[in-house]
Amino acid sequence: MRIAIQEIWTDLHQELTKFIMRKVKDEDASADILQEVFIKIHLNVHKLKDYNKLTSWTYQITRNTIADYFRSQKPYVAFEQLDLPEEIEPDFQGLANCINGKIEHLPKHYQEVMLLTALKDYTQVELAAYLGISYSGTKSRVQRAKDRLKALVADCKNVELDAAGNIIDYDPKV
């Protein structure tokens, strides 16, 4: 098997390095991830049943290792730990309080999605890597979280919604 691993290195290490670098955008982290990928290959190549699928198997290990890297770099952010703006226009303070309160009532996995995309500016691609789920799964989760939050915000006093459920007016005096 040493020959096979050497062949994998020879055939794929440059390609994998570029692939990892496009995802991680950090040279040192990319080198570490590549090393970890080849350790995993070395430890598990005997489990590969079809040598013709070696390249796709290697890329799957690489994708999983990249996801592990992102998970380890971005620990869960609790709602209380977020740096929310201290000053909000007084007219919108009530609306902000309502929305923040409603986020806290979402299930934890939806809270996390809303906080990371809306307040920490994660892209959905970054979020997918962080959560360790597919991009399409991430898009669905974000949409479900937004829909749930929209339904909860509709219950806030002083909020007027259009037919699509978008906030069109907030009256702080009511």
C-alpha positions as CSV (number, residue, x, y, z in Angstrom):
1,M,0.0,0.0,0.0
2,R,2.9,2.4,0.4
3,I,3.2,2.5,-3.4
4,A,-0.5,3.4,-3.6
5,I,-0.2,6.2,-1.1
6,Q,2.9,7.5,-2.8
7,E,1.0,7.4,-6.1
8,I,-1.9,9.3,-4.5
9,W,0.6,12.0,-3.3
10,T,2.2,12.3,-6.6
11,D,-1.0,12.4,-8.6
12,L,-3.2,14.5,-6.3
13,H,-1.2,16.6,-3.8
14,Q,-1.0,19.7,-5.9
15,E,-4.6,19.5,-7.0
16,L,-5.7,19.0,-3.4
17,T,-3.6,21.9,-2.2
18,K,-5.3,24.2,-4.7
19,F,-8.7,22.8,-3.8
20,I,-8.1,23.3,0.0
21,M,-6.6,26.8,-0.5
22,R,-9.7,27.9,-2.5
23,K,-11.9,26.8,0.4
24,V,-9.8,27.9,3.4
25,K,-7.8,30.8,2.0
26,D,-5.0,30.3,4.6
27,E,-1.7,28.8,3.5
28,D,-0.7,27.4,6.9
29,A,-4.2,25.9,7.5
30,S,-4.2,24.5,4.0
31,A,-0.9,22.7,4.6
32,D,-2.2,21.3,7.9
33,I,-5.4,20.1,6.3
34,L,-3.5,18.5,3.5
35,Q,-1.3,16.7,6.0
36,E,-4.3,15.5,7.9
37,V,-6.0,14.3,4.7
38,F,-3.0,12.1,3.8
39,I,-2.8,10.7,7.3
40,K,-6.5,9.7,7.0
41,I,-5.7,8.2,3.6
42,H,-2.8,6.3,5.0
43,L,-4.9,4.9,7.9
44,N,-7.9,4.0,5.8
45,V,-6.8,3.2,2.3
46,H,-7.1,-0.5,3.1
47,K,-10.9,0.1,3.5
48,L,-11.2,1.3,-0.1
49,K,-12.9,-1.5,-2.1
50,D,-12.8,0.0,-5.6
51,Y,-9.4,1.5,-6.5
52,N,-11.1,3.2,-9.5
53,K,-13.0,5.5,-7.0
54,L,-9.7,6.6,-5.3
55,T,-9.9,10.2,-6.5
56,S,-13.5,10.8,-5.4
57,W,-12.8,9.0,-2.1
58,T,-9.8,11.3,-1.6
59,Y,-11.8,14.4,-2.3
60,Q,-14.6,13.3,0.1
61,I,-12.0,12.9,2.8
62,T,-10.7,16.4,1.9
63,R,-14.1,18.0,2.0
64,N,-14.8,16.4,5.4
65,T,-11.5,17.5,6.8
66,I,-12.2,21.1,5.6
67,A,-15.6,21.0,7.3
68,D,-13.9,19.8,10.5
69,Y,-11.4,22.7,10.2
70,F,-14.2,25.2,10.0
71,R,-16.1,23.6,12.8
72,S,-13.0,23.8,15.0
73,Q,-12.4,27.5,14.1
74,K,-15.8,28.9,14.7
75,P,-17.2,27.8,18.0
76,Y,-20.9,28.1,18.8
77,V,-21.9,31.7,19.4
78,A,-24.5,32.2,22.1
79,F,-27.0,35.0,21.6
80,E,-25.8,36.7,24.8
81,Q,-22.2,36.9,23.5
82,L,-23.0,38.8,20.3
83,D,-21.8,42.3,19.9
84,L,-25.1,43.9,19.1
85,P,-25.1,47.6,18.4
86,E,-25.6,49.6,21.6
87,E,-27.4,52.5,20.0
88,I,-30.5,51.8,18.0
89,E,-32.7,54.7,16.9
90,P,-35.3,55.1,19.7
91,D,-38.2,54.6,17.2
92,F,-36.8,51.1,16.4
93,Q,-35.6,50.0,19.8
94,G,-39.0,48.3,20.5
95,L,-38.9,46.5,17.2
96,A,-35.3,45.4,17.8
97,N,-36.2,44.2,21.2
98,C,-39.2,42.3,19.8
99,I,-37.1,40.6,17.1
100,N,-34.2,39.8,19.5
101,G,-36.8,38.3,21.9
102,K,-38.3,36.2,19.1
103,I,-34.9,34.9,18.0
104,E,-34.4,33.6,21.5
105,H,-37.7,31.6,21.2
106,L,-36.5,29.8,18.0
107,P,-35.2,26.3,18.4
108,K,-31.4,26.3,19.0
109,H,-30.5,25.2,15.5
110,Y,-32.5,28.0,14.0
111,Q,-31.1,30.6,16.5
112,E,-27.6,29.6,15.4
113,V,-28.4,30.0,11.7
114,M,-30.1,33.4,12.2
115,L,-27.3,34.7,14.4
116,L,-24.5,33.6,12.2
117,T,-26.0,34.7,8.9
118,A,-27.7,37.9,10.0
119,L,-25.4,39.2,12.7
120,K,-22.1,37.6,12.0
121,D,-22.3,37.9,8.2
122,Y,-21.5,34.2,7.4
123,T,-22.2,33.3,3.9
124,Q,-24.3,30.3,3.4
125,V,-21.3,28.4,2.0
126,E,-19.3,29.2,5.2
127,L,-22.4,28.3,7.3
128,A,-22.6,24.9,5.5
129,A,-19.0,24.2,6.2
130,Y,-19.4,25.3,9.9
131,L,-22.5,23.1,10.4
132,G,-21.1,20.2,8.4
133,I,-24.2,19.9,6.2
134,S,-24.7,20.4,2.5
135,Y,-25.1,23.8,0.9
136,S,-28.7,23.0,-0.2
137,G,-29.4,21.8,3.4
138,T,-28.0,25.0,4.7
139,K,-30.2,27.1,2.3
140,S,-33.3,25.2,3.5
141,R,-32.4,25.6,7.2
142,V,-31.9,29.4,6.7
143,Q,-35.2,29.7,4.9
144,R,-37.0,27.7,7.6
145,A,-35.4,29.9,10.3
146,K,-36.5,33.1,8.5
147,D,-40.0,31.8,8.0
148,R,-40.3,30.8,11.7
149,L,-38.9,34.2,12.8
150,K,-41.2,36.1,10.4
151,A,-44.2,34.2,11.9
152,L,-43.1,35.1,15.5
153,V,-42.4,38.7,14.6
154,A,-45.9,39.0,13.2
155,D,-47.1,38.7,16.8
156,C,-45.2,41.7,18.0
157,K,-47.2,44.8,18.9
158,N,-47.0,47.7,16.6
159,V,-45.7,45.7,13.6
160,E,-47.5,46.0,10.3
161,L,-46.8,43.3,7.6
162,D,-47.6,43.2,3.9
163,A,-49.3,40.2,2.2
164,A,-45.9,38.5,1.8
165,G,-45.2,38.9,5.6
166,N,-42.5,41.6,5.2
167,I,-42.4,44.3,7.8
168,I,-43.6,47.5,6.2
169,D,-44.3,49.7,9.3
170,Y,-43.5,49.9,12.9
171,D,-45.3,52.3,15.2
172,P,-43.4,52.8,18.5
173,K,-46.3,54.9,19.9
174,V,-49.0,52.1,19.8
